[in-house]
Amino acid sequence: MKFNKWTLGLAAVGVVSLASAVQAEERDNPVMTALASTSISGYVDTAAVWRFGNNTSKAGVGSGWLVPGAVNANPATAAAYQNKADIFNLNAVGLTLEKPLDEAEWSAGYRVDMVYGPDIVGWNPSVNSFGVSDFGLKQAYVVLRAPVGNGLDFKLGTWDCLHGFESFEAYKNPHFTRSYGWEIEPTQHTGALVSYRFNDMVAVSAGIANTAATGIDARPVRLPPGQIVSETEKTYVGSITLTAPESLGFLAGSTLNAGVVNGLAGGVSDTTWVYVGGVMNTPLEGLKLGAAYDYRMTSHKGDITTPAYVPGTYAYTIAGYISYQATEKLNLAARIDYAKGTAGTWYFIGAGESNPMNRLLAVTGTVDYKLWENVITRLEFRWDHELTGQKSSASTPGPFGFDDNNNYLLALNVIYRF
């Protein structure tokens, strides 16, 4: 830090100390004042994944949707993701700069989430020489509060989608691998969001965004190319969160969240997402139950007699969660997951199949034991089963390879948080 000659002179004869001068300079410097209220946090997410079994194409692109931690890694985008089976993996390195809202009536702040590594591929529209980018700004927004009622909070910028039981950041989830529901949910929006908390039990949010597609500043597009998109063609978001009050005894703190997103995603037709999920406390201390329902639907596009016709699609998932904090260091968690959707939602099928649907079941168990401070260390086993009996073909593999309807995965996940 640079001081004027009078400050240095006074310090030399012992009239003032440089430490007090530094504090005074910081008080008078608005930049230093702002930085003083900014927090820095982050994580390093690593894993070792073993996918075992006798399926001959277990490392193929057809299994790309199952890549743990990948974002919407369905077959359409699986080629952009590193295959994590049977290798050691650096999943992501996250860094967050945040100045949260304070208690002031006209409070202001910001948040920036930067992520490096394979898991961020697909979030950032910029690309490198290989056609993908392993760096992305996952969130970057300004947050403002206006003194209306209990306080209206605004976000402007790019922010995470409000819906879903699970998060992009693996350490926030009870399991390392993601659910089927995560695969069909929107991920991020660029736009404006307003939130209001009526009381300790009810909070609502509503927003308008450019599009439901991933990508900072992504614009709505309709196919076939050349079709004009109106300036009013935006994505609309809404959610409500209910929290059980203290008067409900052991249920206190339990939450229920529901929401809807509607807008353009893939450039064909409007897509609608519906989500309902929550976590319930139980009379047994440390035992929690959870459930989540995800639904996604696209409407048909064009007249069925024209080449431009695109049929509507749908997909839904139901997941149940249970977790038990057995000791201060040991946590046990399990998830059962069912999914159904039109062909191509999670995997493609071979020509001539009699049941052109995707139907999947997954059971996941995770043991989380805290060995080191600030470190998550967990071992996870996951079994996936294709329910239609379709093994597809060598040219069009299903989710686990064309010769098997089952997938078995064992993973060690180690995450350091700071």
HELIX and SHEET records of a PDB file:
HELIX    1   1 LYS A    5  ALA A   12  1                                   8    
HELIX    2   2 LEU A   18  ASP A   28  1                                  11    
HELIX    3   3 PRO A   30  ALA A   36  1                                   7    
HELIX    4   4 VAL A   61  LEU A   66  5                                   6    
HELIX    5   5 ALA A   78  ALA A   80  5                                   3    
HELIX    6   6 PRO A  118  ILE A  120  5                                   3    
HELIX    7   7 ALA A  170  LYS A  172  5                                   3    
HELIX    8   8 TYR A  180  ILE A  184  1                                   5    
HELIX    9   9 GLU A  246  LEU A  251  5                                   6    
SHEET    1   A17 SER A  39  PHE A  52  0                                        
SHEET    2   A17 ILE A  87  LYS A  99 -1                                        
SHEET    3   A17 ALA A 108  TYR A 116 -1                                        
SHEET    4   A17 PHE A 135  ALA A 146 -1                                        
SHEET    5   A17 LEU A 152  ASP A 160 -1                                        
SHEET    6   A17 GLN A 188  ARG A 197 -1                                        
SHEET    7   A17 VAL A 202  ALA A 209 -1                                        
SHEET    8   A17 THR A 235  THR A 243 -1                                        
SHEET    9   A17 THR A 255  LEU A 264 -1                                        
SHEET   10   A17 ASP A 270  ASN A 281 -1                                        
SHEET   11   A17 LEU A 287  THR A 298 -1                                        
SHEET   12   A17 THR A 313  GLN A 325 -1                                        
SHEET   13   A17 LEU A 330  THR A 342 -1                                        
SHEET   14   A17 MET A 357  TYR A 369 -1                                        
SHEET   15   A17 VAL A 375  GLU A 386 -1                                        
SHEET   16   A17 ASN A 406  ARG A 417 -1                                        
SHEET   17   A17 SER A  39  PHE A  52 -1                                        
END                                                                             
